Amino acid sequence: KDILLEFNDPQIEASVDKLDFGGRINSYSGDYLHINNVNFAGAKSNLFVTENIESDATSGSDGLITRTVTVKYKNPYPPSDCNLERGNLCLNAILRNWVRLYVPQGSKLISFQGSMKAVQTYDELGKTVFEGFLEVPTQGTASIIVKYTLPKSLSNQKYSLMIQKQPGIESQGLVVKYNNQVLFDGNLIQDQIFKL
């Protein structure tokens, strides 16, 4: 997931996809999550920011699964001197982060806390997407809390979750829970499937 390749030749591209170097959003029959962050600023602040993710799914009495995803962003470093006239590099400044959560298609958003812009919901690449925007200050923190229900079709099967790591991110702290049972507590360094 640290290298992405794209070729015009369909046969070569198919080979790249088999190696999982194509950056594709995968299909999966169970629960799914991909968090995609995009730095909308000129600085490279994302190099300084760490992310910790908590995924907490709960099966209700109606059979519907409600999921809360919390992402905490932290930049502990001071800002760069961004005066380009003095020849300085502006590496660390406010991270202006366009964030998208790809979840199972048909999921219904309950709430999205922490976005500074109006939240958008749409379908793309066979998933439902919840889209927001936040800023992470230097020597500061920010977070989003996204709560939604999964499609009813996922209530009738044994719970499993695929998380696809964003390419290029070295690792993210991750806690995965289902009905208060911890399925994983560690670092996400690759795409992973969690099962009961």
Residue frames as a rotation matrix with the C-alpha (Angstrom) as fourth column:
LYS 1
0.560 0.829 0.000 0.00
0.829 -0.560 0.000 0.00
0.000 0.000 -1.000 0.00
ASP 2
0.225 -0.538 -0.812 3.00
0.224 -0.783 0.581 2.32
-0.948 -0.313 -0.056 -0.21
ILE 3
-0.866 -0.451 -0.217 3.24
-0.134 -0.208 0.969 1.99
-0.482 0.868 0.119 -4.00
LEU 4
0.298 0.946 0.127 0.39
0.050 0.118 -0.992 2.59
-0.953 0.302 -0.012 -6.46
LEU 5
-0.818 -0.571 0.073 0.70
0.048 0.058 0.997 1.70
-0.574 0.819 -0.020 -10.13
GLU 6
0.384 0.917 -0.106 -1.50
-0.089 -0.078 -0.993 2.48
-0.919 0.391 0.051 -13.14
PHE 7
-0.773 -0.609 0.177 -1.08
0.072 0.193 0.979 1.26
-0.630 0.769 -0.105 -16.72
ASN 8
-0.211 0.677 -0.706 -3.03
-0.903 -0.412 -0.125 1.89
-0.375 0.610 0.698 -19.92
ASP 9
-0.588 -0.061 -0.807 -2.58
-0.509 0.803 0.311 -1.74
0.629 0.593 -0.503 -20.97
PRO 10
0.373 0.861 0.345 -5.61
-0.830 0.144 0.538 -3.66
0.413 -0.487 0.769 -19.55
GLN 11
0.647 -0.163 -0.745 -3.63
0.203 0.979 -0.037 -6.89
0.735 -0.127 0.666 -19.08
ILE 12
-0.494 -0.868 -0.053 -0.86
0.364 -0.152 -0.919 -5.19
0.789 -0.474 0.391 -17.12
GLU 13
-0.447 0.413 0.793 -3.44
-0.721 -0.692 -0.045 -3.26
0.530 -0.592 0.607 -15.08
ALA 14
0.669 0.700 -0.251 -5.23
-0.456 0.653 0.605 -6.53
0.587 -0.290 0.756 -14.24
SER 15
0.200 -0.702 -0.684 -1.90
0.566 0.652 -0.504 -7.94
0.800 -0.287 0.528 -13.00
VAL 16
-0.722 -0.445 0.529 -1.32
-0.082 -0.705 -0.705 -4.84
0.687 -0.553 0.472 -10.88
ASP 17
0.075 0.852 0.518 -4.79
-0.845 -0.222 0.487 -5.25
0.530 -0.474 0.703 -9.35
LYS 18
0.694 0.135 -0.708 -4.02
0.090 0.958 0.271 -8.87
0.715 -0.251 0.653 -8.44
LEU 19
-0.299 -0.883 -0.362 -0.95
0.664 0.080 -0.744 -7.63
0.686 -0.463 0.562 -6.57
ASP 20
0.544 0.634 -0.550 -3.17
0.839 -0.417 0.350 -5.01
-0.007 -0.652 -0.758 -4.83
PHE 21
-0.523 -0.752 -0.401 -1.01
0.670 -0.654 0.351 -2.15
-0.526 -0.085 0.846 -6.17
GLY 22
-0.510 0.375 0.774 -3.90
0.682 -0.372 0.630 -0.49
0.524 0.849 -0.066 -8.03
GLY 23
-0.995 0.103 -0.017 -5.40
-0.066 -0.748 -0.661 1.39
-0.081 -0.656 0.750 -5.07
ARG 24
-0.489 0.863 -0.127 -8.84
-0.060 0.112 0.992 -0.06
0.870 0.493 -0.003 -5.75
ILE 25
-0.393 0.549 0.738 -11.75
-0.906 -0.096 -0.411 0.11
-0.155 -0.830 0.536 -3.32
ASN 26
-0.964 -0.081 -0.253 -12.51
-0.134 0.970 0.201 -3.59
0.229 0.228 -0.946 -2.82
SER 27
0.095 0.995 -0.039 -15.92
-0.650 0.092 0.755 -5.19
0.754 -0.046 0.655 -2.71
TYR 28
-0.944 -0.326 -0.047 -16.73
-0.165 0.591 -0.790 -7.11
0.285 -0.738 -0.611 0.48
SER 29
-0.262 0.913 -0.311 -19.86
0.271 0.379 0.885 -8.95
0.926 0.147 -0.347 1.63
GLY 30
0.073 0.254 -0.964 -19.59
0.991 0.089 0.099 -7.81
0.111 -0.963 -0.246 5.28
ASP 31
0.859 0.141 -0.491 -19.04
0.292 -0.924 0.245 -4.48
-0.420 -0.354 -0.836 6.98
TYR 32
0.199 -0.768 0.608 -16.47
0.930 -0.047 -0.364 -2.22
0.308 0.638 0.706 5.31
LEU 33
0.851 0.028 -0.525 -14.48
0.234 -0.914 0.330 0.91
-0.471 -0.404 -0.784 6.10
HIS 34
-0.058 -0.882 0.468 -11.99
0.977 -0.146 -0.155 3.02
0.205 0.448 0.870 4.19
ILE 35
0.682 0.177 -0.709 -11.04
0.421 -0.888 0.183 6.44
-0.598 -0.424 -0.681 5.55
ASN 36
0.112 -0.595 0.796 -9.57
0.961 -0.140 -0.240 8.72
0.254 0.792 0.556 2.90
ASN 37
0.492 -0.060 -0.868 -7.84
0.444 -0.841 0.310 11.94
-0.749 -0.538 -0.388 3.97
VAL 38
0.274 -0.394 0.877 -6.77
0.884 -0.257 -0.391 14.64
0.380 0.882 0.278 1.49
ASN 39
-0.213 -0.468 -0.858 -4.51
0.705 -0.681 0.196 17.56
-0.676 -0.563 0.475 2.43
PHE 40
0.535 0.514 0.671 -6.07
0.834 -0.450 -0.320 20.67
0.137 0.730 -0.669 0.87
ALA 41
0.866 -0.298 -0.401 -3.22
-0.097 -0.888 0.450 22.99
-0.490 -0.350 -0.798 1.86
GLY 42
0.716 -0.653 -0.247 0.15
-0.452 -0.165 -0.876 23.90
0.532 0.739 -0.413 0.37
ALA 43
-0.109 -0.778 0.619 2.12
-0.994 0.090 -0.062 22.59
-0.007 -0.622 -0.783 3.35
LYS 44
-0.200 -0.056 -0.978 2.87
-0.299 0.954 0.006 18.93
0.933 0.294 -0.208 4.01
SER 45
-0.242 0.129 0.962 1.27
-0.950 -0.233 -0.208 18.88
0.197 -0.964 0.179 7.47
ASN 46
0.785 0.600 -0.155 -0.03
-0.566 0.796 0.215 15.35
0.252 -0.081 0.964 7.04
LEU 47
0.118 -0.836 -0.536 3.60
0.025 0.542 -0.840 14.20
0.993 0.086 0.085 7.53
PHE 48
-0.781 -0.457 0.425 3.36
-0.323 -0.287 -0.902 15.44
0.534 -0.842 0.077 11.13
VAL 49
-0.088 0.883 0.462 -0.19
-0.989 -0.134 0.069 14.32
0.123 -0.450 0.884 11.97
THR 50
-0.994 -0.107 -0.034 -1.01
-0.099 0.979 -0.178 10.99
0.053 -0.174 -0.983 13.63
GLU 51
-0.162 0.982 -0.102 -4.41
-0.800 -0.070 0.596 9.33
0.578 0.178 0.797 13.44
ASN 52
-0.973 0.028 0.229 -6.16
-0.122 0.782 -0.611 7.07
-0.197 -0.622 -0.758 15.91
ILE 53
-0.411 0.839 -0.357 -9.33
-0.642 0.012 0.767 5.34
0.648 0.544 0.534 14.79
GLU 54
-0.849 0.265 0.458 -11.97
-0.199 0.642 -0.740 3.63
-0.490 -0.719 -0.493 16.90
SER 55
-0.523 0.707 -0.476 -14.69
-0.532 0.165 0.830 1.58
0.666 0.688 0.290 15.23
ASP 56
-0.894 0.292 0.341 -17.52
-0.214 0.391 -0.895 0.57
-0.394 -0.873 -0.287 17.55
ALA 57
-0.545 0.727 -0.417 -20.40
-0.459 0.157 0.874 -1.49
0.701 0.668 0.248 16.10
THR 58
-0.819 0.378 0.433 -23.45
-0.327 0.314 -0.892 -2.51
-0.472 -0.871 -0.133 18.12
SER 59
-0.766 0.623 -0.160 -26.31
0.214 0.481 0.850 -4.80
0.606 0.617 -0.502 17.14
GLY 60
-0.697 0.567 0.439 -29.64
-0.715 -0.597 -0.364 -3.39
0.055 -0.568 0.821 18.33
SER 61
-0.523 0.590 0.615 -32.79
-0.120 0.664 -0.738 -5.21
-0.844 -0.460 -0.276 19.41
ASP 62
0.546 0.731 -0.409 -34.25
-0.483 -0.124 -0.867 -4.48
-0.684 0.671 0.286 15.95
GLY 63
0.611 -0.381 0.694 -31.34
0.594 0.800 -0.083 -6.37
-0.523 0.463 0.715 14.37
LEU 64
0.860 -0.307 0.408 -29.84
0.143 -0.622 -0.770 -3.24
0.490 0.720 -0.491 12.81
ILE 65
0.182 -0.887 -0.424 -26.14
0.979 0.125 0.160 -2.63
-0.089 -0.444 0.892 13.39
THR 66
0.987 0.039 0.157 -25.20
0.044 -0.999 -0.027 0.90
0.156 0.033 -0.987 14.41
ARG 67
0.283 -0.958 -0.052 -21.60
0.945 0.288 -0.156 1.87
0.165 -0.005 0.986 13.96
THR 68
0.979 -0.101 -0.180 -19.66
-0.049 -0.961 0.272 4.80
-0.200 -0.257 -0.945 15.41
VAL 69
0.343 -0.909 0.238 -16.30
0.879 0.221 -0.423 5.68
0.332 0.354 0.874 13.88
THR 70
0.937 -0.155 -0.314 -14.13
0.035 -0.850 0.525 8.14
-0.348 -0.503 -0.791 15.79
VAL 71
0.370 -0.866 0.337 -10.96
0.799 0.111 -0.591 9.52
0.475 0.488 0.733 14.21
LYS 72
0.859 -0.194 -0.474 -8.62
0.213 -0.707 0.675 11.59
-0.466 -0.680 -0.566 16.38
TYR 73
0.541 -0.679 0.496 -5.98
0.540 -0.173 -0.824 13.66
0.645 0.713 0.273 14.62
LYS 74
0.830 -0.325 -0.454 -2.96
0.292 -0.439 0.850 15.07
-0.476 -0.837 -0.269 16.48
ASN 75
0.483 -0.746 0.458 -0.14
0.419 -0.263 -0.869 17.36
0.769 0.612 0.186 15.37
PRO 76
0.739 -0.180 -0.649 2.27
0.643 -0.099 0.760 17.81
-0.201 -0.979 0.042 18.31
TYR 77
-0.215 -0.961 0.176 4.87
0.964 -0.180 0.195 19.83
-0.156 0.211 0.965 16.38
PRO 78
-0.046 0.148 -0.988 5.31
0.193 -0.969 -0.154 23.63
-0.980 -0.198 0.016 16.14
PRO 79
0.886 0.444 0.138 4.54
0.229 -0.158 -0.960 25.41
-0.404 0.882 -0.242 12.86
SER 80
-0.016 -0.865 0.502 7.16
0.990 0.056 0.128 25.94
-0.139 0.499 0.855 10.20
ASP 81
-0.196 -0.109 -0.975 8.38
-0.014 -0.993 0.114 29.41
-0.981 0.036 0.193 9.32
CYS 82
0.213 0.435 0.875 6.45
0.798 0.438 -0.413 29.70
-0.563 0.786 -0.254 6.08
ASN 83
0.576 -0.074 -0.814 8.12
-0.295 -0.948 -0.122 32.89
-0.762 0.310 -0.568 4.84
LEU 84
0.675 -0.253 0.693 9.11
0.660 0.627 -0.413 31.81
-0.330 0.737 0.590 1.34
GLU 85
0.881 -0.362 0.305 10.90
-0.118 -0.791 -0.600 35.13
0.458 0.492 -0.740 0.70
ARG 86
0.364 -0.769 0.526 13.47
-0.894 -0.131 0.428 34.10
-0.260 -0.626 -0.735 3.33
GLY 87
-0.240 -0.472 -0.848 13.82
-0.772 0.623 -0.128 30.75
0.588 0.624 -0.514 1.57
ASN 88
-0.665 0.031 0.746 12.07
-0.611 0.551 -0.568 28.70
-0.428 -0.834 -0.348 4.24
LEU 89
-0.793 0.427 -0.435 10.09
-0.010 0.705 0.709 25.55
0.609 0.566 -0.555 3.54
CYS 90
-0.324 0.776 0.542 6.50
-0.945 -0.291 -0.149 25.58
0.042 -0.560 0.827 4.69
LEU 91
-0.752 -0.023 -0.658 6.17
-0.137 0.983 0.122 21.96
0.644 0.182 -0.743 5.78
ASN 92
-0.537 0.542 -0.646 4.08
0.829 0.479 -0.288 22.14
0.153 -0.690 -0.707 8.95
ALA 93
-0.880 0.419 0.223 1.05
-0.428 -0.904 0.010 24.41
0.206 -0.087 0.975 9.06
ILE 94
-0.200 0.888 0.414 -2.68
-0.682 0.177 -0.710 23.95
-0.703 -0.424 0.570 9.62
LEU 95
-0.965 -0.017 0.263 -3.82
0.149 0.789 0.597 20.69
-0.217 0.615 -0.758 8.02
ARG 96
-0.236 0.912 -0.337 -6.93
-0.868 -0.353 -0.348 21.37
-0.436 0.210 0.875 5.96
ASN 97
-0.923 -0.226 0.311 -8.31
-0.177 0.968 0.179 17.88
-0.342 0.111 -0.933 5.64
TRP 98
-0.028 0.878 -0.478 -11.04
-0.981 0.067 0.180 16.72
0.190 0.474 0.860 3.25
VAL 99
-0.826 -0.258 0.501 -12.10
-0.437 0.854 -0.281 13.40
-0.356 -0.452 -0.818 4.79
ARG 100
0.032 0.821 -0.569 -14.29
-0.907 0.263 0.329 10.71
0.420 0.506 0.753 3.24
LEU 101
-0.524 -0.069 0.849 -15.52
-0.539 0.799 -0.267 7.52
-0.660 -0.597 -0.456 4.89
TYR 102
-0.345 0.381 -0.858 -16.37
-0.749 0.439 0.496 4.72
0.566 0.814 0.134 2.45
VAL 103
-0.600 0.282 0.749 -18.87
-0.549 0.535 -0.642 2.34
-0.582 -0.796 -0.166 4.09
PRO 104
-0.728 0.335 0.598 -21.25
0.535 0.823 0.191 -0.39
-0.428 0.459 -0.778 2.87
GLN 105
-0.891 0.432 0.140 -23.63
-0.157 -0.582 0.798 0.88
0.426 0.689 0.587 0.21
GLY 106
0.033 0.982 -0.186 -27.03
0.247 0.172 0.954 1.62
0.968 -0.077 -0.237 1.72
SER 107
-0.447 -0.239 -0.862 -25.67
0.891 -0.028 -0.454 2.75
0.085 -0.971 0.225 5.10
LYS 108
0.456 0.698 0.552 -27.66
0.535 -0.710 0.457 5.63
0.711 0.087 -0.698 6.65
LEU 109
-0.625 -0.739 0.250 -25.92
0.311 -0.530 -0.789 8.56
0.716 -0.416 0.561 8.32
ILE 110
0.374 0.667 -0.644 -27.17
0.892 -0.068 0.447 9.43
0.254 -0.742 -0.620 11.81
SER 111
0.956 -0.111 -0.270 -24.62
0.002 -0.923 0.384 12.13
-0.292 -0.367 -0.883 12.69
PHE 112
0.315 -0.905 0.285 -21.24
0.804 0.095 -0.586 13.53
0.504 0.414 0.758 11.64
GLN 113
0.948 -0.016 -0.319 -19.57
0.209 -0.725 0.657 15.62
-0.242 -0.689 -0.683 14.35
GLY 114
0.180 -0.958 -0.222 -16.41
0.388 -0.139 0.911 17.65
-0.904 -0.250 0.347 13.76
SER 115
-0.187 -0.218 0.958 -16.90
0.982 -0.074 0.175 18.73
0.033 0.973 0.227 10.15
MET 116
-0.562 -0.106 -0.820 -16.47
0.287 -0.955 -0.073 22.46
-0.776 -0.276 0.567 9.53
LYS 117
-0.796 0.334 -0.504 -18.46
-0.604 -0.407 0.685 22.26
0.023 0.850 0.526 6.28
ALA 118
0.284 0.951 0.121 -21.84
-0.913 0.307 -0.269 20.78
-0.293 -0.034 0.955 5.39
VAL 119
-0.495 -0.430 0.755 -21.55
-0.296 0.901 0.318 16.99
-0.817 -0.066 -0.573 5.31
GLN 120
-0.074 0.411 -0.908 -22.21
-0.994 0.041 0.099 15.28
0.078 0.911 0.406 1.98
THR 121
-0.214 0.065 0.975 -23.57
-0.234 0.965 -0.115 11.75
-0.948 -0.253 -0.192 1.49
TYR 122
0.362 0.301 -0.882 -23.42
-0.925 -0.005 -0.381 9.98
-0.119 0.954 0.276 -1.88
ASP 123
0.722 -0.121 0.681 -22.66
0.087 0.993 0.084 6.64
-0.686 -0.002 0.727 -3.52
GLU 124
0.496 -0.653 -0.572 -19.36
-0.863 -0.299 -0.408 5.98
0.095 0.696 -0.711 -5.29
LEU 125
-0.425 -0.785 -0.451 -17.36
-0.758 0.581 -0.296 2.88
0.495 0.216 -0.842 -6.28
GLY 126
-0.076 0.502 -0.862 -20.06
0.111 0.863 0.493 0.57
0.991 -0.058 -0.122 -4.89
LYS 127
-0.547 -0.136 -0.826 -19.98
0.825 0.079 -0.560 2.23
0.141 -0.988 0.069 -1.44
THR 128
0.747 0.627 0.221 -21.82
0.525 -0.761 0.382 4.94
0.407 -0.169 -0.898 0.43
VAL 129
-0.374 -0.920 0.113 -19.56
0.729 -0.367 -0.577 7.90
0.573 -0.134 0.809 1.21
PHE 130
0.799 0.446 -0.404 -19.81
0.600 -0.637 0.484 10.35
-0.042 -0.629 -0.776 4.12
GLU 131
-0.052 -0.822 0.566 -17.73
0.812 -0.365 -0.455 13.44
0.581 0.436 0.687 3.35
GLY 132
0.880 0.296 -0.371 -16.61
0.463 -0.706 0.535 16.25
-0.104 -0.643 -0.759 5.65
PHE 133
0.223 -0.807 0.547 -13.87
0.309 -0.473 -0.825 18.81
0.925 0.353 0.144 6.21
LEU 134
0.924 0.017 -0.382 -11.81
0.375 -0.232 0.897 19.69
-0.074 -0.973 -0.221 9.27
GLU 135
0.448 -0.825 0.344 -8.67
-0.330 -0.510 -0.794 21.55
0.831 0.243 -0.501 10.24
VAL 136
0.720 -0.359 -0.594 -5.92
0.683 0.519 0.514 20.20
0.124 -0.776 0.619 12.49
PRO 137
0.879 -0.403 0.257 -3.82
-0.398 -0.915 -0.074 23.02
0.265 -0.037 -0.964 13.99
THR 138
-0.041 -0.949 -0.313 -0.11
0.020 0.313 -0.950 22.73
0.999 -0.045 0.006 14.64
GLN 139
-0.938 -0.346 0.026 0.49
-0.063 0.096 -0.993 21.65
0.341 -0.933 -0.112 18.25
GLY 140
-0.414 0.867 0.276 -3.19
-0.860 -0.273 -0.432 20.75
-0.299 -0.416 0.859 18.39
THR 141
-0.871 0.224 0.437 -5.85
0.238 0.971 -0.024 18.14
-0.430 0.083 -0.899 17.84
ALA 142
-0.359 0.857 -0.370 -9.12
-0.930 -0.359 0.071 17.64
-0.072 0.370 0.926 16.00
SER 143
-0.878 0.093 0.470 -11.55
0.043 0.992 -0.116 14.77
-0.477 -0.082 -0.875 15.68
ILE 144
-0.411 0.830 -0.377 -14.58
-0.799 -0.128 0.587 13.51
0.439 0.543 0.716 13.85
ILE 145
-0.761 0.319 0.565 -17.29
-0.140 0.770 -0.623 11.20
-0.633 -0.553 -0.541 15.19
VAL 146
-0.536 0.545 -0.644 -19.43
-0.792 -0.061 0.608 9.56
0.292 0.836 0.464 12.52
LYS 147
-0.646 0.426 0.633 -22.46
-0.203 0.704 -0.681 7.47
-0.736 -0.569 -0.368 13.49
TYR 148
-0.328 0.534 -0.779 -24.52
-0.933 -0.055 0.355 5.47
0.147 0.844 0.516 11.00
THR 149
0.290 0.459 0.840 -26.59
-0.466 0.834 -0.296 2.32
-0.836 -0.305 0.456 10.54
LEU 150
-0.828 -0.561 0.007 -25.46
-0.322 0.485 0.813 -0.49
-0.459 0.670 -0.583 8.29
PRO 151
-0.356 0.713 -0.603 -27.78
-0.798 0.103 0.593 -1.94
0.485 0.693 0.533 5.63
LYS 152
0.351 0.621 0.701 -30.30
-0.886 0.462 0.034 -4.44
-0.303 -0.633 0.712 7.02
SER 153
0.790 -0.057 -0.610 -28.80
-0.328 0.801 -0.501 -7.16
0.517 0.596 0.614 4.80
LEU 154
-0.237 -0.966 -0.100 -25.69
-0.317 0.174 -0.932 -7.17
0.918 -0.189 -0.347 7.02
SER 155
-0.135 0.274 0.952 -27.76
-0.990 -0.072 -0.120 -7.92
0.036 -0.959 0.281 10.13
ASN 156
0.785 0.609 0.108 -28.48
-0.607 0.793 -0.059 -11.47
-0.121 -0.019 0.992 8.99
GLN 157
0.628 -0.639 -0.444 -24.90
0.146 0.657 -0.740 -12.74
0.764 0.400 0.505 8.90
LYS 158
0.558 -0.533 -0.636 -21.99
0.806 0.168 0.567 -13.28
-0.196 -0.829 0.523 11.26
TYR 159
0.954 -0.102 -0.281 -20.23
-0.110 -0.994 -0.014 -9.96
-0.278 0.044 -0.960 11.77
SER 160
0.118 -0.965 0.233 -17.00
0.909 0.200 0.367 -9.28
-0.401 0.169 0.901 9.89
LEU 161
0.853 0.084 -0.515 -15.31
0.000 -0.987 -0.162 -6.04
-0.522 0.138 -0.842 8.95
MET 162
0.217 -0.807 0.549 -12.83
0.973 0.134 -0.188 -5.22
0.078 0.575 0.815 6.19
ILE 163
0.733 -0.120 -0.670 -10.76
0.052 -0.971 0.231 -2.08
-0.678 -0.205 -0.706 6.68
GLN 164
0.500 -0.590 0.634 -8.77
0.821 0.090 -0.564 -0.83
0.276 0.802 0.530 3.72
LYS 165
0.138 -0.580 -0.803 -5.85
0.602 -0.594 0.533 1.36
-0.787 -0.557 0.267 4.77
GLN 166
0.948 0.118 -0.297 -5.28
-0.122 -0.725 -0.677 4.51
-0.295 0.678 -0.673 2.76
PRO 167
0.561 -0.789 0.250 -2.23
0.781 0.404 -0.477 4.05
0.275 0.463 0.843 0.53
GLY 168
0.041 -0.694 0.719 0.81
0.223 -0.695 -0.683 6.00
0.974 0.189 0.126 1.63
ILE 169
0.478 0.127 0.869 -0.10
-0.773 -0.409 0.485 6.19
0.417 -0.904 -0.098 5.31
GLU 170
-0.509 -0.820 -0.262 2.49
-0.583 0.552 -0.597 4.25
0.634 -0.151 -0.759 7.28
SER 171
-0.632 0.377 -0.677 0.22
0.614 0.776 -0.141 3.19
0.472 -0.505 -0.722 10.15
GLN 172
-0.224 0.647 0.729 -2.81
-0.546 -0.703 0.456 4.30
0.808 -0.296 0.510 12.11
GLY 173
-0.946 0.036 0.323 -3.78
-0.280 0.412 -0.867 3.43
-0.164 -0.910 -0.380 15.67
LEU 174
-0.339 0.850 -0.404 -6.91
-0.577 0.152 0.803 1.28
0.744 0.505 0.439 15.52
VAL 175
-0.853 0.273 0.445 -9.40
-0.241 0.550 -0.799 -0.20
-0.463 -0.789 -0.403 17.96
VAL 176
-0.520 0.718 -0.463 -12.22
-0.487 0.196 0.851 -2.37
0.702 0.668 0.248 16.54
LYS 177
-0.856 0.331 0.397 -15.15
-0.268 0.372 -0.888 -3.33
-0.442 -0.867 -0.230 18.78
TYR 178
-0.481 0.812 -0.332 -18.36
-0.317 0.193 0.929 -5.25
0.818 0.552 0.164 18.20
ASN 179
0.593 0.791 -0.149 -20.99
-0.034 0.209 0.977 -5.40
0.804 -0.575 0.150 20.97
ASN 180
0.731 -0.359 0.580 -18.32
-0.681 -0.433 0.590 -4.26
0.040 -0.826 -0.562 23.47
GLN 181
0.715 -0.559 0.420 -15.99
0.391 0.818 0.422 -7.10
-0.580 -0.137 0.803 22.44
VAL 182
0.336 -0.687 -0.644 -12.56
-0.694 -0.643 0.325 -5.89
-0.637 0.338 -0.693 21.30
LEU 183
0.945 0.019 0.327 -11.66
0.203 0.751 -0.629 -7.56
-0.257 0.660 0.706 18.00
PHE 184
0.238 -0.904 0.355 -8.43
0.830 -0.001 -0.558 -5.60
0.505 0.427 0.750 17.48
ASP 185
0.973 -0.088 -0.212 -6.30
0.040 -0.845 0.533 -3.08
-0.226 -0.528 -0.819 19.35
GLY 186
0.108 -0.976 0.187 -3.07
0.676 0.210 0.706 -2.12
-0.729 0.050 0.683 17.61
ASN 187
-0.295 -0.305 -0.906 -1.72
-0.413 -0.814 0.408 -0.45
-0.862 0.494 0.114 14.47
LEU 188
0.743 0.536 0.402 -3.30
0.213 0.379 -0.900 -0.73
-0.635 0.754 0.168 11.05
ILE 189
-0.196 -0.898 -0.393 -0.40
-0.366 -0.305 0.880 -1.23
-0.910 0.316 -0.269 8.62
GLN 190
-0.989 -0.041 -0.145 -2.25
-0.150 0.358 0.922 -3.03
0.015 0.933 -0.360 5.80
ASP 191
-0.131 0.974 -0.184 -5.75
-0.790 0.010 0.614 -3.95
0.599 0.226 0.768 4.63
GLN 192
-0.973 -0.215 0.082 -7.26
-0.214 0.715 -0.666 -6.24
0.084 -0.666 -0.742 7.22
ILE 193
-0.050 0.965 -0.256 -10.38
-0.302 0.230 0.925 -8.31
0.952 0.124 0.280 7.91
PHE 194
-0.853 -0.119 0.509 -11.71
-0.519 0.079 -0.851 -8.66
0.061 -0.990 -0.129 11.47
LYS 195
-0.137 0.811 -0.568 -14.15
-0.227 0.533 0.815 -11.43
0.964 0.240 0.111 12.42
LEU 196
0.403 0.363 0.840 -15.92
-0.906 0.030 0.421 -12.55
0.127 -0.931 0.342 15.57
